[in-house]
């Protein structure tokens, strides 16, 4: 916040948690653009150019603000390079000195470069060079950068550093020009060839600890520990809420209805909608839904929960529903003092549930001293439907989506939403959710037809007409643009708009990560998912997606903790955590020992043992045993949408049986293609069946048809799957040269796309998977194929 040659009025009292912008006078216009972008995102910035002020009083205020700001953002440019003297350099030195009194984990410095100035040559304090820099060319500030700044102000560490950690190693990731967000994933100081070794060591340690812990008694739970402690022991002091005084966590509401099972969805849905309303208030910092649902039935004390989440307030509630009557009680309290701020009982009919939610949000905003804009009041006060039965149906459908919608549940979701719309044709949110279900079926080839596309468009158009500016409708519109038209730019703009309307919501950032992942922009995908995780820390979906983005780039060291964190967040038992670690061990080193130990952890009749044992047999090239396991498919309720059985039979020398099985699958595939001629997955499956059956020309034609329908310029993710299928066709029809050329190319690009689109056995383009996988049987033994697998570059991190 420099005044050199510019007019600047230092605020008399700036709010806590502000960002301090420091810049040379020549960069004032660029600094203003950054300031406006941050303020638009609801972030307080100490920056004002209303009048020229100087003197000792002004200097004292500047020093006071640097001493109390939450984040110091020096703007670095050719102008600061040419100015070897200037007031901004005093500001920089003051900020650098402040870091000396900070803990290593505290984020404080966030240098921003606005032109081509190189980090290594910049004239800045040494503390600045010890943290990661951001590049915002000409001050063009992205939503991802604003979300990152907000997370850092909230106290969520995102690899920025307080200014004096060990300098980054040589070869640290350079920022992608124009991305507007610093990379969140830094390169390990280890040479690339040693990364797999390091990762294996980490995995070995993890597995060893699990094995040891299985033999020892677990430590006492907090509840047990407190029960055994002397009664005179005071409760642990609660740390200062790192998310600020306007932060709040809404615990899952207790369902007191007599018909508990029948009304569980209602209590859960009401909990979701209360949080959704709070997310509409920009000045508040509520914790999103996914994290809060993990506290259902928790034994943790309010203090422990508040400490874990870093919030200043907690809201609890009880819901009792009997027919059309609802009794709801909400309690807001301060977990630091156990002081109840208010307790509000409501006794209403179901159709007034939205009025309850609106009153509750406004009461919380008033207590936390958050000012509501006219738009926020309008959104919070909306009544999505007047039909209680329609609302019930929506909540049930939305519950299925929140639990990770799968293909088998799509008809049920459609039925629920269709019934809701029949009861209330003006129910915008039901139309929006219906569009999501149709789009989901369309993009994942459950039903890739023109009819399905038309239904999705009708649903989203109707939702827009009924409620054009509702943030929930906007989010679903973004998914429609992505699912139905692969309009990445259009969808991204919509998701960015939603993030501005709801700066504390993780959903638009998660959605952007999904977009980037589809485009194989794995670095940006990982960053977006990390921002989502910072806002919604216990959301296993965002953590899992971040893990996939790193796995796609073979960033084993970064992926390992994410994979295991997802397993723990999902409550996986020890054996499943071991399974995840065993898979990673195999992908990194090719060793099957961990997979063997994982299989031994499960009972003989366990479905999970069957799945992991199938993976083990493929990794070992034990084709007869794999075929035996596949014969149990009906018992285990799993249907492989691939040709693993046929290729395994062929690898055993049972070519006639393999061809007959492939031929038997073709009529159904061909018939379905007459209804879904643009279904890339069906064309690829047909290509594989034709290749195994020995129909070379038809196999190649079908494989190329899949690529033509979704080329790399349109859908990089699907194109990689189709290309790997074309390599399969070439290999199985005798064209090894073409197959090897495609595989060599694919191994140089980040991808975690499953072979033939089937993730059932975690088979993807990994050198250790390919070594014995039956899909590659025609290439195994070819010196060129073996050289491809032995080349260290083909299993080393890609960035």
N, C-alpha and C positions, 0 to 999 in steps of 0.2 A: 504494500500500500504506500507507494512512494509519491511525493508531491512535486518532483522535479519538473518545473515548467508547466505543471498542471494545477487545476483547481481542485482542492480536496478539503472536505469537511469531515473531520474525525467525529464519529458519533460519541455523544457524551456517555452513553451507557449501552454497550453492545451486549446482546444476549449471549449466554453461555453456549458453547458448542459452535462458535462461529469459525469461518474460514478466513484467514488473513492472506490477501493477495499482495504480493510484493513485486514491483515492476519498475522499469525505467520509464521516464516520461514519454519517450518515443513509442512505447508499446501500450500507451493508455487505451487506445481504441480496441486493441486485441484483448486487453485485460477486461475492458467493459463487456465484450461479448462473452467471455468466460464467466464473468460475474452474473450477467443476465441469465445465462443457461443454468447456473447453479441455483439462482434465486427462483427461477421457474420450476425447478425440481424441489422447491421447498427448503433450500439450504440457506442459512444465514451467512452473508458475506460482508466482511468489513471493507467497504469500498464506496466512496462517495466523492463526486466531482462537482459539488454544488458551489463551492466558493474557495478562495485561496486563504489559507490560514497558516500562520507560521509562529515562530518564537519558541520560547522554552516550554510554555504550556502545551503547545502542539507536540513538541518532541516528547514530553513526559507521557502524553496520551498514547502516542505511537508505541513507546516502550512498554506501557502498561498493557496494551492490546497484544503485543507479541508475547508478553509474559503470561497471558491468560487465554489466548486463542486455542482452539481444539486442534487445528491443522494449519500448518504454515505452507503456503504454495508460492514458491519463488518462480517467476516467469523468466525463462532464460532465452536469450536470442542473440542475434548479431549485434543488436544495440547494447546489450549488457556486456558483450565481449569487447566492444570498442570503448566502453566507459570504464576506465580503470579507477575512477573516483566517482562518488555519487552517494546520495543518501540511501538508496536502496541497498548499497553495500553495508551500511551500518545495520540495516534491518536484517540482512542475511547473517551477519556476524552475531547479532543478538539471538537469532533463532538457533544458530549452531551452538552457541553457548548454553542455551536452555536445554539442549539435548543431553548435556553432561550430567544433569540431575535426574534424568529419566531412566526408567527400567528398560532393559533391552527389548521387551515385548511391546512397548508403547509406540503406536504409530504417530508420527508428528510431521515429518518432512515429506512433501510430495512435490518434487521439482517437475516443472512443466516446460518443455521445449516447444517453441512455436515456429521454428524454421529448421534449417539444415545444420544448425550448430551441433557439433559432435561432443558427446559426453566427455570423452577423454581429454579434449582440448579446452573445455569450458573453464573460465576463470571464476570459480566458485569455491566456497569453503570445502575442506576435505570431507566434512560430515555429509554434504550433499551427494558426493560421489559414492558414498557407502550405501546408498539406497537406490531403489529402482526408479527410473525416470519415465515420464509419460510424454508422448509427442502429440500435440494438438496443432497441426499446421494452420497458421493464421487464426488460431483461437477457435477453430471449429470444434465444438464440444459435443460429444455423443452422450446419449442417455446412459450408456454403460459406464462412462466416466463419472457422471453425476451420481449414479447408484453406488459406485465404488466410494466416492467421497462421503456419501451419506453413511455407508457402512463403517467407514473409518472413524467418522465423528461419533458414531454410536459405540465405538470401542471394539469393533469386530476386526481383528487383525487380518489383513489381506496381503501379507508379504511386502509391506512398505518399509517398515522399520522406523526406529525413533531417530536415526541419524548417526549412530556410532557403532553398528555391528561390524563384524569382520567384512572387509571389502568383498564384493562379488568376485567369483573366480573368473579367470580369462575364459572367453567364449560364452559369457552369459548371453541370454537371448536378447537380440535386438528387437526393439519395438517395431511392429508393422506400421509403416508410415500411413497416417490418416486414420488409424483405427480408433484413436481417441481414448484408448484405455490401455494402461500398462499391462504387460504380460503378467499373469498370476502364477505362471509355472516356470520356475527358473531352472536352468541346466545344472546338473550335478557337476561338481569339480572333477569327478572321475572321468578318465578317458572313455570314449564310447565303447571300446572293446571290453572294458571292465565292468560296464553297467550290469550285464546279466549276472556276473559273478557276485556283485554287490547285492543285487536283488535276491539272488539265491540265498546269500548269507542272511538277509533280513527274513526271508521266508522260513529258512531253517530255524532261526531263533524263535519265530512266532510259533511254529509247530512244536518245537521243544517245550516252550512255555505252556502251550495247551496240554501237552502230554503230562507235564509235571503237575499242572493245576488240576487235572482230572484225578490225580491220586491224593490230593490234599484237600482238607476241608476249606470251603469258601470263607472269606472274611465275614464277620457279622454285618448285617444290613444296618443302615442308619437307625431304623426303628429299634432293632435289637440292641444296638450299641447304646442308644439313649435310654432304653429300659434298664440296662444294667448299670448305667452311670449313677453316681450319688445324686440324690434329689437336690442337693445344694448347688450342683454344677450349673452355672448360668448357661443359657442357650448361646450358641455361637453368634458372634456379631455378623450382621449382614453387611456385605460390601456395598459401597456406593453404587447405585444403579447406573450401569455404564450406558444404557440407552436413554438416559435423561429423565427429567421429572415428568414428562408427558408420555412415558412408556407404560404399557399395560399388557397383561396376559390374561386371556379369558379361559378359565379351566373348563373342561367338558362338563356340561350340565348334568346333574343327577336326575335320573328318570324315576319319579315317584309314582307313576301311573300303576294302577292295579294290574292292567294288562301290559306288563313291562315289554315283553317281546313284540307285541303288536304296535307299541308306540315308541320303540327305541329309535326308529328312523326320524320321528318327529323331534325328539329331544336333540338328536345329532344335527338335524337340519336347522333347528332354531339356533344352535350353537354356531353353526357355519354362518348363518345370516347376520348374527350379531357381530361377528368378526368382520364380515364383508362390509357392514355399515361403518365400522370403525376405520377400516382401511380407506374409506372414502374421505376421511378427515385428514388433510395433509399435515396438520400440526401435531397429530398424535403419532405414536410409534407402537402400534399393536403387533403382537406376534402372530403370524399367519396360521391358518387352520391346521396344516399337516403336522407342524411341531406340537401344537396344543393337544391334538388327539392322542399323542403318545402318553399323555398324563392321565388318561382315563383309568380309573381304579388305582392310581398311584398311592403309595404309602409315604411319599415324601411330604415333609412339612411345607407350609407356605413359604417359610424362609428359605428352605433349600431350593424350592422351585424358582423363587424370585432371584436367588443368587445364581442359579444355573443360567437363567435367561437374561439376567441383567436388567430387570424391569423394576419400576418404582411402585406399581400398583397391581393388584390381582382382583379379578372379578369372578365370583362363583355364582351358581344359580341352581335352582331346582325346578323341575317341570312336572306337573301332574295334569294329565289329560283324561277326561271322562266324557266320551261322546263329543259334543260340540263345545264343551267347556274346557277352559285352560286356566290353571293356576300356576303362576310363575313368580318366583321370588329371586331377586338379584341382590347380591351384596358386594359392595366395593370397599376394599380395605387396603391399608398400608402395611405390608408385611414386615417393614422395619420396626414398626411400633406395635403391631397387632391392633391398631386402631381401626375400627369400623367407620368409614366415612359416611356411608348411608346404606340403608336396607330398604329396598322397594318391592312391595308385594303388588301383584297384578292378578285380578280375577276377571277374565274376559271370555267372550266367545271366540272360537277359532278364527273367525273372519277378521277379528281385530288384532291378530298376531303381528301384523306389520306396524300397527300403531304402537304396540309395545316395543318393538325393535327400534322404531324411530325415537320414541321417548327415552329409551335406555341410552342410545348413542348420544343424544343431546345432553342428557344428564351427566354422562361420563365426560363429555367435552367441557361442560361448564365446570365440573369439579376439578378437572385438570387444566383449566384456564386456556382452552383451545378455542380460537375464534373460527366460526363456521362461515364460509362464503355463501352467497346466494345459491350457487350451483350445488354446493355440498348439502345445504338444507333441502334442496329440491330432490336430490338423489336419495338422501336418507328418508325423506318423507313419502317416497313413491309407494304405491300399493300395486304390486305386480299382478294380483288377481283378487277378485271378490269371492271366488269359489274355493271353499276350504278343501273339498275333495280333490280339486285340480292341483292345489298346492301340495297335498299329500302325495299325489302321484309324481309330481316334479321332484320332491325330496327323495323319493325312493329311486328314481332314475338317476339323480345326481349322486346319490350314495354309491351306486354301481360304478359310475365314472370315477369317482374319487378313489375307489378301491382298485384302480388300474383296469380299465375296461378291456375285456378280452373278446375275441371273435364270437364265442358261443353266447355271450350275453347281449349282443347287439339286437336280436329280435325282441328280447324282453324289454330292453330300454326303449325301442321303438314303440312297443305296445303300450308301455306306461305313459310315454309322452303323447302318443296319439290319443289315448283316453283323456289325458289332461286337456288337450286342445279341443277335443269334442265337447268337454264340459264348459270350457271357456276359450272360444276362438280368438280372443284378444289377449291371450296370455303370452306376452312377448318372450319371456325367458324360456318357456316351454318350447316355443318355436326355435329359439337359438340353440337349445340343447339338442333338439331333434336334428338340426343342421349338422351339429358336431357328430352325432351318431352316423348319419348318412355319409359325411365326409370321411370318417374313420373307416367305414366299410369300403369306401371307394379307393382311398389311397393304398390300403393294405390288401387290395385285391380280393376281399371277401365277396364283393359284388361290384366289379368295375364295369358298370353299364351306363349307357346314356340316361336310362330311367333313374338310376340312383343319383346321378349328377343333377338331374332336373329336380329331384325331390330336395336335395341339399340346397339348391339355389332358391327354390320356392320358400323353404323354411327360413333361410337367413334374410331374404327380401321381406318376408312378412314380419320377422322380428324387428328389422330396421324401421319399417313403416310404423310399427306400433310404439317403439321406444328407441329413437335414433341415436341418442347420446348416452345411453346407459353403459357404464364401463364393462359390465358383464357381457352385454351384447357385443360391444366392440371387441372384446377378447375372443369371443366365439366367431366373430366376423374374420378376425385374423386367421384363425384356424381354418375357416372355410376357404380363404384365399390360398392358403398353403395346401390343404388336403385336396381340394378340387381342381386347382389351377396351377399348382406349383409356382405361384406368384410370390417369390421370396421377398422381393423389394416391397411389394404392396403389403404383405403380411407384416414385414418388419416395421414399416411405418406405423401400422395400426398398433402393434405391440408396444412400440416406443411411446405412442400417444397414451396408451393405458398406463404405462409406467409413470408418466407425468401426472395423470389423474390420481394414481394410487402409488405414491413413491415407496410405501412400506410393503407393497405386495410383491411376492416372489414370482407369481405366475407369469407376468410378461417377460421376465428375464429367463425363466425356464423355457418359455415358448421360443424365445430368440435362440437359446442354445439348441433346441430341437431343429430350428431352421438351419443354423450353421452346420450342425452335424449332417443333415441331409445333403448339404452342399459340400461335404467333406472339408469344411473349414474348421479343422479340429482344434486349433489353437484358440480361435474365437469362441468355439463351442464350450471349451473347458472354462474359459473366462466367464462366459455368461452363466454357466451352471454354478460357478463358485460364488458369483454375486447372488444368485438365487438362494444358495445354501447359507450365505451370510445373513440374509433376511429371514430365512425359514430353516434354522440350523438342524432340526431333527427330521427334515423331509428326506426320506431315503431315496425317493425318485431322482431328485436333483443330484444327490451324492452318487447314485448309480450311473446317471448320465455323464457326470464328470469323469467317472472311472472309465466308461466306454470311450469317451473322447481321447483319454490318455492311452488306453489299450490300442485304439485305432492307430495311434502314432508310435506304438511300441515303447511308450514311456513307462517301462515296468516299475521303476522306482517311485514315480508319482502315482501310478495306478494302484499299487499294492495297498497303501493305507486307505484309499477310497473304497476299494472292493471290500475290505474287511470292515470298514465303518458301515457300509451299507448293510452287510450281513448282521452286524450288531443292532443297527437301528430297526431292522425288520424282525428282530427277536429270534434269529436263527439259532438253533442249538449248536453245541460245540462241534458236532459232526459236520454240520453244514458250513460252519466257518472253516473247518479243516478242508472241506471239499473246495471252497473258493481258493484257499491258499494252495491246494494241490494242483488245481488247474493252472494257476499262475506259475507254479514251479515247472510244470510241464511246458508251458508256452515259452518260458525263459530258457530252460536248460535241456528239455527233451527227456528228463528223467521221469519215469513212471512210479518211482518208489512212493512218493507222496499220495498218488492216486490209489495205490494198493492199500496204504494205511487208511485212507478215507473210506474205501469200500468196507474194510474190516470194522469200522465204527458203527455200521448200520446192521440191524437184524436181517437175517437171511430173507425174510418175506417183505422187507421194506421197499416201497416204490422208489424211494430216493436211492437206495442201494442199487436197484435195477438200472436207474439212469446213470449213476456214476460207474457202475460196472460195464455198461455199454460203452461209455467213453474210454474206460481203461482198455477194453478189448480192441477198440479201434486204434488206440495209441500204440498197442503192442502188435497190431497186425494179426490178431487172433480172429480171423474171419469166421471159422466154424462156430466158435463160442458166441460171436456177435449174432449170427443168424439164429442160434438157439435162443438167445435172449430176446431177439425180435419176435420170436414165435409167441412170447408171452404178452404181446402187445394188447390183446383184448383183456387179459387179466389186469393189466396195469392201467388200462384206460388211456393209453397214449397212442396217437396215430402219427406216424412219420409222414411228412409231406415231402418225400424225397425218394431217391432210389438207392439207399444204403444197402438194403437187403439184396437187390439185384446185382450191384457191383461187388458185394461181398461173395455172392455165389459165383460170379465170374472169376474172382480172384482165387477161388478154391478149385477151379477147373470145371465147374458145373455151368458151362456156357449155355447149353441148351435150356436148362431150367431158368437161367437168368433172362435169356431172350424171350422165353415164353411168358414170364412174369411181366416183363416190360411191354410186350405186345398186348397183354391182357389189360394194361392200364390205358392204352391209347384211345379206344373208342369213347370212354367217358371224357377224356381230355378234349378230344376233337369236338364232341357234342357240346361241351360247355363253351368252347371257343366260338361256336356259332352264335351264342348269346352274348359273349364277352370278347369280341375281337380285339380289344385294346388292353387285355389283361396280360401284362408282361410276364408275370409268374407262370401263367398257363402256357405261354409260348416257350418259355425256358424248360418247363417240365416236359412238354411235348418233344422239344429238341433232345433232351436227355434220353427219353424213352426210345425215340427213333434211332439215336446213336447206339444204344445198347442192343436194339433190335437189328442193327446192321444196315439201316436205311440212311446212307451218308448224305445224299443230296437234300432229303427232306429234313434231316437233323440240322444241317448247316443253315438251310433257309429259315427254319423256325427260330434258331438261335439269333440269326441276324434280324429277324422280325422283332424280337424282343428289344434288341439294341436300338433299332430304328424308332420304336415307339417311345422309348425313354433314353435318348442319347445323353452323353455326358454333359453337354451344354445345357440340358434341361433338368436332369435328375442324376447328379453324379453318384449318389448312393446306390440307386437301383442299377445304374449303368455298370457299376463295378461288379454287382452280382451277375448281371447278364454277360459281362465280358468273361467272368470266371466260368460261366456255363458254356460260353463259346469255346473256351480253352478245353473244357471237358469234352465237348463234341469233337473237336479236332483230335484230341488224344485217343478217343474211343473209335474214331473212324480212320486212324492211321496217319494223320497229319501231325506228326510230333513237332516239326519245325514251327508251325503256326501256334501250336499249344504253348511251346516254350517261350516264344516271343511275347505272347500275351501275359504269361505268368511272370516273366522277368519285369515287364512293365508294371504290373499290378503290385508287385512286392516293393516298388519304389514309392508308392503312394499311400497315404494314411487311410486305412480302411479296417473296419471290424465287421464288414458285411458277411453274413453266414453263407456258406457254400450252398448254392441252389435255393437260397432264401430260407433254409431250414436251420433254426438255431437249436434243434433238439439235442444235438450232441456237441454243441459248442465248437463246431467245425468251421474254421475260417482259414484265410490264407496266412498261415503261419508255417515256417519251415519245418517245425517239429510235428505239427499236425499232418502236413503234406507227405512226410516221409513214409508213412504206412497207411494212410487213409485210402480206402478202396476206390474213391473217385480218381485217384492218381495212379492206379494200378498199371495202366498201359505205359506210363512213363518211368516207373520205378525200375532201377537198374541201368537206365540210360545215363551215360557219363555226364552229359550236359545237365540233366535234371539233378543228378547228385551234386554237381558242382554248384548249381543254383542254391541248393539247400545248405551247402557247407560254407558259402560265402558269408562271412560275419556281418557284412553290411545289410544283408537281407533279414536280420533279426535285431539290428541295432536301432536305437531311437531315431525318428525321422526329423525331429527338431528339438 
